[in-house]
Amino acid sequence: MTDKAVLNRNLCDQKTRKRGRMKATAVSLLALFETKMQLEVPLFQRQYIWQREKHWEPLWEDIERKFTDYLDGRKDAPVHFLGAMVLDLKQTPATHVGKRQVIDGQQRLTTFQIFLSAFRDFCNEHGCEDMAKECAGFTLNKGMMADTEVDKFKVWPTQLDRAQFADVVGAGSRVEVLNRHPLRKRPYARNFDPRPRMVEAYFFFYDQFDQFFIGAKTEPPLAGDAPLAQRVEECFQALKSALQVVEIDLEHGDDAQVIFETLNARGEPLLPADLLRNFIFLRAARRGEPQEALYKKFWARFDDPFWRVEVKQGRLCRPRSDLFLQHFLASRLTADIPVKHLFVEYKFWIERSQPFDSVEEELACLARQGDDFRRIMAPVKDDILHGLVTFLDTFDVRTSYPLLLTMLDLGMDDEQWVTVSTILESYLLRRAVCGLTTKNYNRVFLGLTRTLRRDGANPDILIKQLSEQSGDSAEWPSDEKFAEAWRTKYAYQVLNNPKIVHILKRLSDTYLTGMNEAVTVESALTVEHILPQQWEEKWPLADGSKGLTTTELWTASKDDEARANASRKRNQALQTFGNLTILTQSLNSSVSNSPWNLKKPELLKHSLLPINQLLHDISIWDETAITQRSDDLLARALKVWPHNAVIESKK
């Protein structure tokens, strides 16, 4: 739960049904572990069940976002609530560590302790001993205790989880945790045996710290110019100030079960767009602005069914209305705005920055940019944006939408849009063909958005800023690097079918001249290997011998070394662009594994695409033909998706 108001409303509803003295307080995440206290999970609670994709990754994304805010100097952003913790005071002897039972929130509390333990050990290993000592005070109790081996832990899980929890929190270093829980593999097994879930959580968070603070040779960390100790300290301050939980303390007479059921009720939540609409029109009423007239003129369009269509983004599907508001706000704040934080961030922006003089001006801006977003999500063929947004959709680069909204908001003519399309497609496609990571695209595009907001929408700015990017996560690959990947990389290892189809279709169009009829393909196209992947039976090697299958290559003798090398060379060539073409599915299936003397006539007979008609004069399809075709396609690709210097010279 990210909105404190929603939580308080639930709690108020619950309190009307019972008389108790429950206290709900928003506190810092670290405040839960600041005092000499143990949060004990009752034995009847379930074991630790959190896992990477559903729980650890979203939690890390929330925390990483606040780390990034603090390193970027955005410390005035609204705090993020990580959920609610229901705690019940437990009577203990005066000589013992004070204890409270965890009624709700045990999975979060346990994970936070694992997180802090990994953070502590990371700091120790990288020379930040002072911060490690500071952090240790939030993972282990100090001073006199009746039972040191138990009472030293700030959280004490259910009985079956205690051994692994003690190993993770009490080991004191990553090396020691690894010694206690090494990776093991059973005989003949492909994968390592899974380790206890808390141990896996520890290594997950430790690895995230390593990536975030240390980076790699080709990928420097955020704010890498600052000393590590300084960056770690800034992020620790984020833990103390920007990440909060709602602590609910039960007192005598409070019904723990009723509160647990209330907090975990499965009601239908309001969408961010619903919350924002209410927020906007309530302000209009308070200002005396005509709600009904404003609704008809500006907001009614958002009630069109188009906006309710759900689109997959990340792990979840979201209505287009929510995605628009997310990308709109990101384009204005030039900061990453997850959907689940949208209402809080938007409200904070309006109240803090006061970017509009009236609600009417605010709604007019939303309506105008909503129309822009509709052009992006559902482009029509005669729109200047059609080619670019179709490419972005095919290559799944929706993190660029705040940048597009900004450029549409600032205004560019058609000639500038053509240049921008070439720039962005070249940058993204070259990176895709080279197999470079997409994980930092959000940061790259927000940086571009920030620059355009400051300096104006100009293609020259895009070229300059993208050309200055470096490292595997952001560089614009040179002609040499692009050519090497084009000729050698297995296309299907770095690209999927739609992306390869897009590339080959664009290259096919380059063969058209003014003397050709326009060819429009309505049916879906698929990628076909001209030399088939199962070639051994019908496609002899250059010396006429039969090639070796993958299984035979593993057991080939020295006598078969020549055939083995020739087979490996062919296997490598057949996976490159020079051996790929595009066909309709039915034609693909009918000719797939046929020898060249049968396959070629069928290709020429049924496919009118220029990229296939050019196969007419090729009598033998072998590694030499693949290399020649690869070079021809590459020469065209370098012109369709040129590097920065070529784009600048064309201007």
Secondary structure, DSSP 8 states (H G I E B T S, - for coil): ---HHHHHHHHHHHHTTS----EEEEEEGGGGGSSSEEEE--TTS------IIIIIHHHHHHHHHHHHHHHTT-TTS--EEEEEEEEEEE---TTS-EEEEEEE-HHHHHHHHHHHHHHHHHHHHTT-HHHHHHHHTTTB--S--SSHHHHTBSEE--GGGHHHHHHHHHS-SHHHHHHHS-----TT-SS-----HHHHHHHHHHHHHIIIII-BTTB--TTTTS-HHHHHHHHHHHHHHTEEEEEEEE-TT--HHHHHHHHT-------HHHHHHHHHHHHHHHHT--HHHHIIIIIGGGGSGGGG-EEEETTEEEEHHHHHHHHHHHHHHTS---GGGHHHHHHHHHHHH---SSHHHHHHHHHHHHHHHHHHHS--TTSTTHHHHHHHHHTT-GGGHHHHHHHHHH---HHHHHHHHHHHHHHHHHHHHTT---TTHHHHHHHHHHHHHHH-S-HHHHHHHHHT--STTT----HHHHHHHHHHS-HHHH--HHHHHHHHHHHHHTT--TTS------S-EEEEESS-SS-TTTS--TTS-----HHHHHT--GGGHHHHHHHHHHHHHHTSGGGEEEEEHHHHHHHTT--HHHHHHHHHHH---HHHHGGGG----SHHHHHHHHHHHHHHHHHHS--HHHHHHH-
